[in-house]
């Protein structure tokens, strides 16, 4: 059954061959990919989709990504890239995902087109690929049921780097569903400036829609990379600063419910006794969250991913 599922069922169930894709590059290390799924939206949170670039080696397996779905009708895409051929046009999408780009040669090399990582091909080549899914993610239903729970203990969701997909889809779900959990917190961190800017804009656009739906979520974001002038005290009203500079002002959100900061979080200040905690991101973040949860007697669930080399938090 395992072989049938891995090599037969997963390649042909909900198969979407070469859909129209919009790719937005966020600097050199991340990109966002959008497409329209013919299978509609799911009822779960953070569904998995599998992607495989066209003309890959026969030895190349599909790559599984946690994605977000456009449940709210919010436009999260960007028209910054003229070379994608759709500048200034609306793009009809239902599924999106942020992808971390790994740049390293394949050893051993799988084929003539697979000299480098699969994500590097996705970043550099025309985005033609086989997409299958959605399928339920590792913690998808547990998060959904936790949001429906009347448990008064805090529910805290941590994400780092490309795990912003998990955070965004939670907000997308909250835009169109009634949340029963009285205390919900979303905590996101990255040291990549371009990714942080995109994530902040996307999350800031979803937060008011959640509030309009009666859901108030405590959202905290940390940019842990370098700033041009980290000691300068800046506000959104400052007018004498260069907007191209990476300052404290440049990481502030105009949405009041989205709090940002230029340093790492104190996990002991975010995780309380008896909390329910979900975490997706780097191995370092998950290790730190698990340690704190064990010390304060909180329940923790750790999602997929988190290679030691993927240090983005």
MOSUL-V869751 format. One record per residue. RES is the residue in one letter. OMEGA is omega in whole degrees, -180 to 180 (* if undefined). NEAR is the number of other ideal C-beta (glycine too) atoms within 12 Angstrom. D_FIRST is the distance of its C-alpha to the first C-alpha in Angstrom with 2 decimals. Layout:
res->RES omega->OMEGA near->NEAR d_first->D_FIRST
res->RES omega->OMEGA near->NEAR d_first->D_FIRST
This chain:
res->X omega->179 near->8 d_first->0.00
res->X omega->-179 near->9 d_first->3.81
res->X omega->179 near->9 d_first->5.47
res->X omega->-179 near->12 d_first->5.05
res->X omega->-174 near->15 d_first->6.09
res->X omega->-171 near->16 d_first->8.55
res->X omega->-180 near->14 d_first->10.08
res->X omega->-175 near->14 d_first->10.02
res->X omega->-175 near->19 d_first->9.74
res->X omega->179 near->28 d_first->11.77
res->X omega->-173 near->21 d_first->14.33
res->X omega->178 near->17 d_first->15.18
res->X omega->-178 near->20 d_first->14.84
res->X omega->-177 near->24 d_first->18.35
res->X omega->-179 near->24 d_first->19.50
res->X omega->-173 near->29 d_first->23.10
res->X omega->176 near->19 d_first->24.66
res->X omega->174 near->18 d_first->27.89
res->X omega->175 near->29 d_first->29.18
res->X omega->-174 near->26 d_first->32.68
res->X omega->171 near->37 d_first->32.57
res->X omega->-180 near->34 d_first->35.35
res->X omega->177 near->38 d_first->35.44
res->X omega->179 near->37 d_first->37.96
res->X omega->177 near->28 d_first->38.63
res->X omega->-174 near->35 d_first->39.73
res->X omega->-177 near->24 d_first->41.71
res->X omega->-174 near->18 d_first->40.08
res->X omega->-179 near->28 d_first->37.27
res->X omega->173 near->37 d_first->35.60
res->X omega->175 near->39 d_first->34.94
res->X omega->179 near->44 d_first->33.86
res->X omega->179 near->42 d_first->31.81
res->X omega->172 near->38 d_first->32.05
res->X omega->178 near->35 d_first->30.54
res->X omega->179 near->23 d_first->30.18
res->X omega->178 near->29 d_first->26.82
res->X omega->-175 near->18 d_first->26.81
res->X omega->176 near->22 d_first->24.49
res->X omega->-177 near->16 d_first->27.16
res->X omega->178 near->27 d_first->27.19
res->X omega->176 near->31 d_first->24.81
res->X omega->-178 near->19 d_first->26.03
res->X omega->-178 near->32 d_first->24.55
res->X omega->179 near->45 d_first->26.14
res->X omega->180 near->48 d_first->25.13
res->X omega->178 near->41 d_first->22.08
res->X omega->171 near->36 d_first->19.96
res->X omega->179 near->42 d_first->20.30
res->X omega->-177 near->34 d_first->19.04
res->X omega->177 near->39 d_first->21.80
res->X omega->-180 near->34 d_first->22.31
res->X omega->177 near->35 d_first->25.86
res->X omega->177 near->22 d_first->26.91
res->X omega->174 near->18 d_first->27.42
res->X omega->176 near->28 d_first->25.40
res->X omega->178 near->20 d_first->24.52
res->X omega->179 near->13 d_first->21.45
res->X omega->-178 near->15 d_first->20.51
res->X omega->177 near->26 d_first->20.92
res->X omega->175 near->21 d_first->17.89
res->X omega->-179 near->28 d_first->18.25
res->X omega->-175 near->32 d_first->20.14
res->X omega->180 near->30 d_first->19.39
res->X omega->168 near->42 d_first->22.56
res->X omega->-174 near->46 d_first->23.69
res->X omega->171 near->44 d_first->25.97
res->X omega->-178 near->47 d_first->28.73
res->X omega->-174 near->42 d_first->29.48
res->X omega->-178 near->35 d_first->32.94
res->X omega->-174 near->34 d_first->33.29
res->X omega->-176 near->30 d_first->37.02
res->X omega->-180 near->18 d_first->38.13
res->X omega->177 near->29 d_first->39.53
res->X omega->179 near->21 d_first->40.16
res->X omega->-177 near->39 d_first->38.81
res->X omega->-178 near->36 d_first->38.93
res->X omega->178 near->29 d_first->41.85
res->X omega->-177 near->19 d_first->44.04
res->X omega->-173 near->22 d_first->45.27
res->X omega->179 near->21 d_first->43.86
res->X omega->-177 near->13 d_first->46.03
res->X omega->177 near->14 d_first->44.15
res->X omega->172 near->25 d_first->41.16
res->X omega->-179 near->16 d_first->43.35
res->X omega->-179 near->22 d_first->43.14
res->X omega->177 near->16 d_first->45.85
res->X omega->-179 near->13 d_first->47.41
res->X omega->174 near->14 d_first->44.93
res->X omega->179 near->13 d_first->42.64
res->X omega->-178 near->30 d_first->38.95
res->X omega->-177 near->19 d_first->36.78
res->X omega->176 near->32 d_first->33.58
res->X omega->-177 near->36 d_first->30.97
res->X omega->176 near->44 d_first->28.83
res->X omega->176 near->41 d_first->30.16
res->X omega->171 near->47 d_first->29.38
res->X omega->-178 near->47 d_first->31.44
res->X omega->173 near->42 d_first->30.22
res->X omega->-178 near->41 d_first->31.63
res->X omega->176 near->32 d_first->32.69
res->X omega->-177 near->26 d_first->32.24
res->X omega->178 near->20 d_first->34.78
res->X omega->179 near->15 d_first->34.17
res->X omega->177 near->13 d_first->33.66
res->X omega->175 near->23 d_first->30.33
res->X omega->-2 near->10 d_first->30.45
res->X omega->180 near->10 d_first->29.16
res->X omega->-175 near->16 d_first->29.57
res->X omega->-177 near->21 d_first->26.54
res->X omega->-175 near->18 d_first->28.64
res->X omega->-179 near->14 d_first->31.96
res->X omega->-175 near->22 d_first->31.09
res->X omega->179 near->26 d_first->29.25
res->X omega->-179 near->20 d_first->32.22
res->X omega->-177 near->26 d_first->31.88
res->X omega->-180 near->27 d_first->29.33
res->X omega->-180 near->36 d_first->27.26
res->X omega->176 near->34 d_first->29.17
res->X omega->175 near->24 d_first->32.44
res->X omega->178 near->34 d_first->31.56
res->X omega->-178 near->35 d_first->30.77
res->X omega->-170 near->29 d_first->34.19
res->X omega->-174 near->21 d_first->36.25
res->X omega->175 near->21 d_first->34.94
res->X omega->-173 near->18 d_first->34.82
res->X omega->173 near->33 d_first->31.87
res->X omega->-174 near->23 d_first->29.89
res->X omega->173 near->34 d_first->26.16
res->X omega->179 near->29 d_first->22.83
res->X omega->175 near->42 d_first->21.84
res->X omega->-178 near->34 d_first->18.67
res->X omega->16 near->41 d_first->18.53
res->X omega->171 near->35 d_first->19.60
res->X omega->-176 near->27 d_first->16.91
res->X omega->178 near->21 d_first->17.93
res->X omega->-175 near->37 d_first->19.26
res->X omega->-177 near->24 d_first->19.19
res->X omega->-174 near->34 d_first->22.49
res->X omega->-176 near->35 d_first->22.94
res->X omega->179 near->22 d_first->23.13
res->X omega->178 near->26 d_first->24.97
res->X omega->-179 near->42 d_first->27.64
res->X omega->-180 near->29 d_first->28.04
res->X omega->178 near->24 d_first->28.46
res->X omega->178 near->32 d_first->30.83
res->X omega->177 near->34 d_first->32.96
res->X omega->-175 near->22 d_first->33.19
res->X omega->176 near->21 d_first->34.23
res->X omega->180 near->15 d_first->37.93
res->X omega->-178 near->19 d_first->37.76
res->X omega->180 near->15 d_first->41.00
res->X omega->-178 near->24 d_first->39.62
res->X omega->172 near->31 d_first->39.19
res->X omega->-175 near->42 d_first->35.92
res->X omega->178 near->41 d_first->35.84
res->X omega->179 near->50 d_first->33.49
res->X omega->174 near->50 d_first->33.93
res->X omega->178 near->50 d_first->32.98
res->X omega->178 near->45 d_first->34.14
res->X omega->-178 near->44 d_first->34.17
res->X omega->174 near->45 d_first->31.43
res->X omega->171 near->49 d_first->30.16
res->X omega->175 near->50 d_first->32.89
res->X omega->-180 near->49 d_first->30.09
res->X omega->179 near->46 d_first->29.08
res->X omega->-178 near->47 d_first->32.77
res->X omega->-178 near->47 d_first->33.55
res->X omega->174 near->52 d_first->30.73
res->X omega->178 near->51 d_first->31.89
res->X omega->177 near->49 d_first->35.34
res->X omega->179 near->41 d_first->34.12
res->X omega->-180 near->42 d_first->32.45
res->X omega->178 near->39 d_first->35.68
res->X omega->-173 near->33 d_first->37.70
res->X omega->179 near->27 d_first->36.21
res->X omega->178 near->28 d_first->35.34
res->X omega->-180 near->15 d_first->37.50
res->X omega->-180 near->31 d_first->36.95
res->X omega->-178 near->20 d_first->37.95
res->X omega->-174 near->31 d_first->37.79
res->X omega->-177 near->19 d_first->41.45
res->X omega->-178 near->27 d_first->41.06
res->X omega->178 near->38 d_first->38.64
res->X omega->173 near->34 d_first->39.06
res->X omega->-177 near->48 d_first->37.45
res->X omega->-177 near->46 d_first->38.28
res->X omega->-179 near->52 d_first->37.65
res->X omega->173 near->44 d_first->38.90
res->X omega->176 near->43 d_first->39.07
res->X omega->176 near->32 d_first->41.63
res->X omega->-173 near->34 d_first->41.13
res->X omega->-179 near->29 d_first->44.06
res->X omega->177 near->30 d_first->42.76
res->X omega->179 near->42 d_first->39.48
res->X omega->-179 near->42 d_first->41.51
res->X omega->179 near->32 d_first->43.81
res->X omega->-179 near->34 d_first->41.05
res->X omega->-180 near->44 d_first->39.22
res->X omega->179 near->38 d_first->42.53
res->X omega->-178 near->33 d_first->43.45
res->X omega->-179 near->40 d_first->40.10
res->X omega->180 near->45 d_first->40.02
res->X omega->179 near->32 d_first->43.73
res->X omega->-178 near->30 d_first->43.21
res->X omega->-176 near->41 d_first->40.54
res->X omega->179 near->38 d_first->42.37
res->X omega->178 near->25 d_first->45.17
res->X omega->175 near->30 d_first->42.76
res->X omega->-179 near->36 d_first->41.07
res->X omega->177 near->22 d_first->44.56
res->X omega->179 near->16 d_first->45.53
res->X omega->177 near->22 d_first->42.60
res->X omega->-179 near->15 d_first->43.91
res->X omega->-180 near->34 d_first->41.60
res->X omega->-175 near->23 d_first->43.39
res->X omega->176 near->39 d_first->41.31
res->X omega->-175 near->27 d_first->42.85
res->X omega->179 near->41 d_first->41.84
res->X omega->-179 near->33 d_first->42.74
res->X omega->179 near->43 d_first->42.29
res->X omega->170 near->35 d_first->43.40
res->X omega->-173 near->39 d_first->44.27
res->X omega->175 near->30 d_first->44.44
res->X omega->-177 near->28 d_first->45.53
res->X omega->176 near->17 d_first->49.15
res->X omega->179 near->24 d_first->51.85
res->X omega->180 near->21 d_first->55.03
res->X omega->-173 near->18 d_first->57.18
res->X omega->-177 near->21 d_first->55.20
res->X omega->-178 near->10 d_first->58.38
res->X omega->176 near->19 d_first->59.69
res->X omega->-174 near->14 d_first->59.61
res->X omega->174 near->26 d_first->58.57
res->X omega->179 near->15 d_first->58.03
res->X omega->-177 near->18 d_first->56.92
res->X omega->-180 near->11 d_first->60.63
res->X omega->-177 near->18 d_first->61.61
res->X omega->-176 near->10 d_first->63.02
res->X omega->-177 near->12 d_first->64.35
res->X omega->177 near->22 d_first->61.01
res->X omega->-177 near->15 d_first->59.39
res->X omega->180 near->15 d_first->56.19
res->X omega->-179 near->11 d_first->54.64
res->X omega->176 near->20 d_first->54.94
res->X omega->-178 near->26 d_first->52.18
res->X omega->176 near->27 d_first->54.05
res->X omega->180 near->24 d_first->53.34
res->X omega->-175 near->29 d_first->54.40
res->X omega->178 near->31 d_first->51.75
res->X omega->177 near->38 d_first->48.92
res->X omega->177 near->28 d_first->50.37
res->X omega->177 near->30 d_first->48.73
res->X omega->177 near->19 d_first->51.03
res->X omega->-172 near->25 d_first->48.86
res->X omega->-177 near->16 d_first->50.37
res->X omega->178 near->28 d_first->47.18
res->X omega->-178 near->34 d_first->45.57
res->X omega->180 near->27 d_first->47.06
res->X omega->178 near->35 d_first->46.90
res->X omega->-177 near->27 d_first->48.16
res->X omega->-180 near->31 d_first->48.65
res->X omega->-179 near->19 d_first->47.30
res->X omega->178 near->23 d_first->44.38
res->X omega->168 near->31 d_first->43.74
res->X omega->-175 near->15 d_first->44.78
res->X omega->179 near->34 d_first->41.54
res->X omega->177 near->17 d_first->43.63
res->X omega->-179 near->18 d_first->45.27
res->X omega->-176 near->35 d_first->42.03
res->X omega->-178 near->35 d_first->40.07
res->X omega->178 near->24 d_first->41.78
res->X omega->178 near->17 d_first->41.21
res->X omega->176 near->19 d_first->38.53
res->X omega->169 near->36 d_first->37.24
res->X omega->-172 near->33 d_first->33.63
res->X omega->172 near->43 d_first->32.68
res->X omega->-177 near->46 d_first->29.89
res->X omega->171 near->46 d_first->30.04
res->X omega->180 near->46 d_first->28.51
res->X omega->-177 near->42 d_first->30.22
res->X omega->179 near->32 d_first->31.33
res->X omega->180 near->26 d_first->30.59
res->X omega->178 near->27 d_first->34.30
res->X omega->-178 near->41 d_first->34.42
res->X omega->177 near->33 d_first->31.47
res->X omega->-179 near->22 d_first->33.06
res->X omega->179 near->31 d_first->36.38
res->X omega->180 near->41 d_first->35.06
res->X omega->-180 near->26 d_first->33.17
res->X omega->-180 near->20 d_first->36.37
res->X omega->180 near->28 d_first->38.54
res->X omega->178 near->31 d_first->36.24
res->X omega->-178 near->17 d_first->36.32
res->X omega->-176 near->17 d_first->40.10
res->X omega->178 near->24 d_first->40.81
res->X omega->175 near->16 d_first->38.24
res->X omega->179 near->29 d_first->36.12
res->X omega->-175 near->27 d_first->32.43
res->X omega->175 near->33 d_first->30.46
res->X omega->-177 near->31 d_first->27.02
res->X omega->-178 near->30 d_first->26.23
res->X omega->-177 near->38 d_first->24.12
res->X omega->172 near->27 d_first->22.37
res->X omega->177 near->35 d_first->24.49
res->X omega->174 near->30 d_first->27.78
res->X omega->-179 near->20 d_first->28.32
res->X omega->-179 near->13 d_first->31.64
res->X omega->-176 near->16 d_first->33.02
res->X omega->-176 near->30 d_first->32.44
res->X omega->-178 near->22 d_first->35.71
res->X omega->-176 near->41 d_first->36.71
res->X omega->* near->40 d_first->37.80
